[in-house]
Amino acid sequence: MGEIGSGGKGGFSGNLTQRIIKALGVFAGVQSAGMLCSVIRAKLIAMWIGPAGVGLNALLTNSLELISQLTQAGIRVSAVRSIAAETEDSRRTNIVTALLRWALWLGCGGAILTLALAPLLSLTTFGSTDRSWMFVLLSIAVLASALSIGRIAALQGLGELKHLARLTVTSILISTALAVPLFYYFRLGSIVWVVTIFALVQAVVFCSDGKIRRDRPAMSHRECISTGMPFIKLGLILTISNALTMVSSYVVTVFLNRYASTAEVGIYQAGFAIINNYMGILVSALTVEYFPRLSANIGQRRRCEVLVSHQITVIMSLLVPGVILFLLLRSQVVWLLYSPEFSDVIPYLTYAVGGGVLRMVASCMALCMLASADSRAYMATEIGSSAAGMLLAVGGYIAGGIAGMGIAYLIWYASYTLAVWAVYRYRYRMRLRGRTVAILGFGLVLIAVAQALAAL
């Protein structure tokens, strides 16, 4: 165990940075390609359709994500944990087989539920049932999304990161190529079709790949049910908490649509997307390798401390320079990614970017709850976070418009980080390493100063 705390190149701690950077090298390209395509789509929507198009895209995308979260039983995370934590190859293969079967069942159930609730979803989202057909079309996307998620979780749990990256980039490029002519010729009417096509293309790409279908054992439905029950039970807990997060996001967008306008939803969603896309390049690239590794070592407290501390150190080292540069060039970023018509989002970005950094730091500690299957602690923090985020966003808009929502976002994730740290420190008896605390504190001070100067 002595090597765990050492910084030697041959020890556990010394190898972490190399592993993290390797994963970053693989998935930074994926995230960059995804962000570039997302920027292209957002730019085209902004140019050809305007804020109303961005707002409609946000409403439909949030609806799809909410339905998917409710019907997929959290297998995107819980199955990764089960596969990564299993050391016996035959047992791991059985889990993958059960996962793919469960993904099909859940996808079919989600599609049927979406069809049944289409009029209600249209009424809730748009104030009338005139757009029920959009949710009928989205039912196809719900099924496709579930099929994709099952295979993504399997590849991530098995450590097939390069293969996962290759398939992800392929689906992104094909979807974007199909979306461009639809945006140009059908304008606002193309939005729902593009959302559905993205889900379908991803499903086709992942389902047509044969890597995880090789040497899969024949299992009865009863065997699949019993084998998958551990990750389904944890997944249902995740579903409740994640659904509440999606509900809060959905409520905020619907509130803006009713209280203000669809264009205002577009302004807010543009700012939210900029923050999350920037963070997503680094965080998704790092987390896709970090979570399976954390799950495999969760029984060893000192190793987990090293893993969490290294993850936060790397994230802060990469985020702080980028955030400061972003604050200096935020106006140009908005004009480049969208158009001058979206300039009202700049005050939101000034404040919210700090909250985005805190969110990433907190996630490094929060994943310990999932890796240890501590559903009680995870639910308590996530439910409290969702409720606080929704109330703060609505209150922030009423008090200060879009800028007030940016301040609310910062307050939200400051409080969330403190709550997660309390669980990490007092429930799990783990600490952040001294060097990590110093880097974290110094980085947050630099970002705070940059935000204060930018707000002048």
RAGILIN-V816254 format. One record per backbone hydrogen bond with DSSP energy under -0.5 kcal/mol. CO is the residue of the C=O (numbers start at 1). NH is the residue of the N-H. Records with the same first field share a line. If there is no record, write none. Layout:
CO = NH, NH
This chain:
1 = 4, 5
3 = 13
8 = 11, 14
11 = 15
12 = 16
13 = 16, 17
15 = 19
16 = 20
17 = 21
18 = 22
19 = 23
20 = 24
21 = 25
22 = 26
23 = 27
24 = 28
25 = 29
26 = 30
27 = 31
28 = 32
29 = 33
30 = 34
31 = 35
32 = 36
33 = 37
34 = 38
35 = 39
36 = 40
37 = 41
38 = 42
39 = 43
40 = 44
41 = 45
42 = 46
43 = 47
44 = 48
45 = 49, 50
50 = 53, 54
51 = 55
52 = 56
53 = 57
54 = 58
55 = 59
56 = 60
57 = 61
58 = 62
59 = 63
60 = 64
61 = 65
62 = 66
63 = 67
64 = 68
65 = 69
66 = 70
67 = 71
68 = 72
72 = 75
74 = 77, 78
75 = 79
77 = 81
78 = 82
79 = 83
80 = 84
81 = 85
82 = 86
83 = 86
87 = 89
88 = 92
89 = 93
90 = 94
91 = 95
92 = 96
93 = 97
94 = 98
95 = 99
96 = 100
97 = 101
98 = 102
99 = 103
100 = 104
101 = 105
102 = 106
103 = 107
104 = 108
105 = 109
106 = 110
107 = 111
108 = 112
109 = 113
110 = 114
111 = 115
112 = 116
113 = 117
114 = 118
115 = 118
117 = 121
118 = 122
119 = 123
120 = 124
121 = 125
122 = 126, 127, 128
123 = 127
129 = 132
131 = 134, 135
132 = 135, 136
133 = 137
134 = 138
135 = 139
137 = 140, 141
138 = 142
139 = 143
140 = 144
141 = 145
142 = 146
143 = 147
144 = 148
145 = 149
146 = 150
147 = 151
148 = 152
149 = 153
150 = 154
151 = 155
152 = 156
153 = 157
154 = 158
155 = 159, 160
156 = 159
159 = 161
160 = 164
161 = 165
162 = 166
163 = 167
164 = 168
165 = 169
166 = 170
167 = 171
168 = 172
169 = 173
170 = 174
171 = 175
172 = 176
173 = 177
174 = 178
175 = 179
176 = 180
177 = 181
178 = 182
179 = 183
180 = 184
181 = 185
182 = 186
183 = 187
186 = 189
187 = 190
188 = 191
190 = 194
191 = 195
192 = 196
193 = 197
194 = 198
195 = 199
196 = 200
197 = 201
198 = 202
199 = 203
200 = 204
201 = 205
202 = 206
203 = 207
204 = 208
205 = 209
210 = 213, 214
211 = 214
213 = 216
217 = 219
220 = 224
221 = 225
222 = 226
223 = 227
224 = 228
225 = 229
228 = 232
229 = 233
230 = 234
231 = 235
232 = 236
233 = 237
234 = 238
235 = 239
236 = 240
237 = 241
238 = 242
239 = 243
240 = 244
241 = 245
242 = 246
243 = 247
244 = 248
245 = 249
246 = 250
247 = 251
248 = 252
249 = 253
250 = 254
251 = 255
252 = 256
253 = 257
254 = 258
255 = 259
256 = 260, 261
261 = 265
262 = 266
263 = 267
264 = 268
265 = 269
266 = 270
267 = 271
268 = 272
269 = 273
270 = 274
271 = 275
272 = 276
273 = 277
274 = 278
275 = 279
276 = 280
277 = 281
278 = 282
279 = 282, 283
280 = 284, 285
281 = 285
282 = 286
283 = 287
284 = 288
286 = 289, 290
287 = 291
289 = 293
290 = 294
291 = 295
292 = 296
293 = 297
294 = 297, 298
295 = 298
297 = 300
299 = 301
300 = 304
301 = 305
302 = 306
303 = 307
304 = 308
305 = 309
306 = 310
307 = 311
308 = 312
309 = 313
310 = 314
311 = 315
312 = 316
313 = 317
314 = 318
315 = 319
316 = 320
318 = 322
319 = 323
320 = 324
321 = 325
322 = 326
323 = 327
324 = 328
325 = 329
327 = 330
329 = 333
330 = 334
331 = 335
332 = 336
333 = 337
334 = 338
339 = 342
340 = 343
342 = 345
343 = 346
345 = 349
346 = 350
347 = 351
348 = 352
349 = 353
351 = 354, 355
352 = 356
353 = 357
354 = 358
355 = 359
356 = 360
357 = 361
358 = 362
359 = 363
360 = 364
361 = 364, 365
362 = 365, 366
363 = 367
365 = 368
366 = 369, 370
367 = 371
368 = 372
369 = 374
370 = 373
373 = 375
374 = 378
375 = 379
376 = 380
377 = 381
378 = 382
379 = 383
380 = 384
381 = 385
382 = 386
383 = 387
384 = 388
385 = 389
386 = 390
387 = 391
388 = 392
389 = 393
390 = 394
391 = 395
392 = 396
393 = 397
394 = 398
395 = 399
396 = 400
397 = 401
400 = 403, 404
401 = 405
402 = 406
403 = 407
404 = 408
405 = 409
406 = 410
407 = 411
408 = 412
409 = 413
410 = 414
411 = 415
412 = 416
413 = 417
414 = 418
415 = 419
416 = 420
417 = 421
418 = 422
419 = 423
420 = 424
421 = 425
422 = 426, 427
423 = 427, 428
424 = 430
433 = 437
434 = 438
435 = 439
436 = 440
437 = 441
438 = 442
439 = 443
440 = 444
441 = 445
442 = 446
443 = 447
444 = 448
445 = 449
446 = 450
447 = 451
448 = 452
449 = 453
450 = 454
451 = 455
452 = 456
453 = 456
